[in-house]
Amino acid sequence: MADRLSQGYGSLDAYEETKKSVAFPGTSEHATGLALDITSAQYVELNEKQADTEEAKWLAANSWKYGFVLRYPPEKADVTGIIYEPWHYRYVGQEAAKEMTEKNITLEEYNGRLKGDKNELE
């Protein structure tokens, strides 16, 4: 947030931009034990270039088989409220991961459907 303030953002705008890439203390999925960051051994930076690594490509194609999904896909930032994070995977179980992958939906969309949300996806 300090970086954005130094760039001339107002306090509220700096906060809104920062929360797109940094979890509020105590709200990180990592604290649940269900999420993890997976990087290439050759490229450990947490940025979009991670998606270009062989490991990331393999994960994108196969993680669902083990019950994991890419938590913050590039085209879904408006749904998740979080920027694209090609390294952040979340365990949801094999059945949910398969369905989410087949339908190209996020956890928010999947949970909304399960709760009978008005935005039902079926």
C-alpha positions as CSV (number, residue, x, y, z in Angstrom):
1,M,0.0,0.0,0.0
2,A,2.9,2.3,0.8
3,D,4.2,1.9,-2.8
4,R,0.8,3.0,-4.2
5,L,0.6,5.9,-1.8
6,S,4.1,7.0,-2.9
7,Q,2.8,6.8,-6.5
8,G,0.1,9.4,-5.7
9,Y,-2.8,7.1,-5.0
10,G,-5.3,8.4,-2.4
11,S,-5.6,6.2,0.7
12,L,-8.8,4.5,-0.4
13,D,-7.6,3.9,-3.9
14,A,-4.2,2.5,-2.6
15,Y,-6.1,0.2,-0.3
16,E,-8.4,-1.0,-3.1
17,E,-5.5,-1.7,-5.5
18,T,-3.4,-3.4,-2.8
19,K,-6.1,-5.9,-1.8
20,K,-6.2,-7.3,-5.3
21,S,-2.8,-8.8,-4.7
22,V,-2.3,-9.0,-0.9
23,A,-4.6,-10.8,1.5
24,F,-5.8,-8.9,4.5
25,P,-4.1,-10.3,7.6
26,G,-5.8,-13.5,8.8
27,T,-7.7,-14.1,5.5
28,S,-5.1,-15.9,3.4
29,E,-6.2,-19.3,2.0
30,H,-2.7,-20.5,2.9
31,A,-3.6,-20.3,6.6
32,T,-6.4,-22.9,6.0
33,G,-3.8,-25.5,4.8
34,L,-5.8,-25.8,1.5
35,A,-3.7,-23.5,-0.7
36,L,-0.1,-23.5,-1.7
37,D,2.2,-21.6,-4.1
38,I,4.0,-23.8,-6.6
39,T,6.9,-22.5,-8.6
40,S,9.5,-23.8,-11.0
41,A,12.8,-24.6,-9.5
42,Q,14.4,-22.6,-12.3
43,Y,12.1,-19.6,-11.9
44,V,10.9,-18.8,-8.4
45,E,9.5,-15.3,-8.9
46,L,5.8,-14.9,-8.1
47,N,4.7,-13.1,-11.2
48,E,2.9,-13.8,-14.5
49,K,6.1,-15.2,-16.1
50,Q,5.7,-18.2,-13.8
51,A,2.9,-19.4,-16.2
52,D,5.5,-19.8,-19.0
53,T,7.4,-22.5,-17.1
54,E,7.1,-26.2,-17.9
55,E,5.9,-26.9,-14.4
56,A,3.1,-24.3,-14.6
57,K,2.0,-25.7,-18.0
58,W,1.9,-29.2,-16.5
59,L,-0.1,-28.0,-13.5
60,A,-2.6,-26.2,-15.7
61,A,-3.2,-29.4,-17.6
62,N,-3.1,-31.9,-14.7
63,S,-3.7,-30.4,-11.3
64,W,-7.4,-31.2,-11.4
65,K,-6.6,-34.9,-11.4
66,Y,-5.2,-34.5,-7.9
67,G,-8.0,-32.3,-6.6
68,F,-6.3,-28.9,-7.2
69,V,-7.4,-25.9,-9.2
70,L,-5.6,-22.7,-10.2
71,R,-7.2,-20.4,-7.8
72,Y,-6.9,-17.0,-9.5
73,P,-7.0,-17.5,-13.3
74,P,-6.2,-14.5,-15.6
75,E,-9.7,-14.1,-17.1
76,K,-11.5,-14.3,-13.7
77,A,-10.0,-11.4,-11.7
78,D,-13.4,-9.7,-11.9
79,V,-15.0,-12.7,-10.2
80,T,-12.3,-13.5,-7.6
81,G,-11.2,-9.9,-6.9
82,I,-7.6,-11.1,-7.0
83,I,-5.1,-10.6,-9.8
84,Y,-3.8,-13.5,-11.9
85,E,-1.6,-15.8,-9.8
86,P,-0.3,-18.7,-11.9
87,W,1.5,-20.1,-8.9
88,H,-1.5,-20.3,-6.4
89,Y,-3.3,-23.6,-6.3
90,R,-6.2,-24.6,-4.0
91,Y,-7.3,-28.1,-3.0
92,V,-11.0,-28.6,-3.6
93,G,-11.2,-32.4,-4.0
94,Q,-11.1,-34.4,-7.2
95,E,-14.8,-34.2,-8.1
96,A,-15.0,-30.4,-7.6
97,A,-11.7,-29.8,-9.4
98,K,-12.8,-31.9,-12.4
99,E,-16.1,-30.0,-12.7
100,M,-14.5,-26.6,-12.2
101,T,-11.9,-27.3,-14.8
102,E,-14.4,-28.7,-17.3
103,K,-16.6,-25.6,-16.9
104,N,-13.8,-23.1,-16.5
105,I,-15.2,-21.7,-13.3
106,T,-13.7,-20.4,-10.1
107,L,-14.3,-21.5,-6.6
108,E,-16.6,-18.4,-6.1
109,E,-18.7,-19.5,-9.1
110,Y,-18.7,-23.1,-8.1
111,N,-19.8,-22.3,-4.5
112,G,-22.5,-19.9,-5.8
113,R,-23.9,-22.7,-7.9
114,L,-24.0,-25.1,-5.0
115,K,-25.8,-22.6,-2.8
116,G,-28.5,-22.1,-5.5
117,D,-27.3,-18.6,-6.3
118,K,-29.3,-16.7,-8.8
119,N,-26.2,-16.9,-11.1
120,E,-26.6,-20.7,-11.4
121,L,-24.2,-22.1,-14.0
122,E,-25.9,-25.4,-15.0
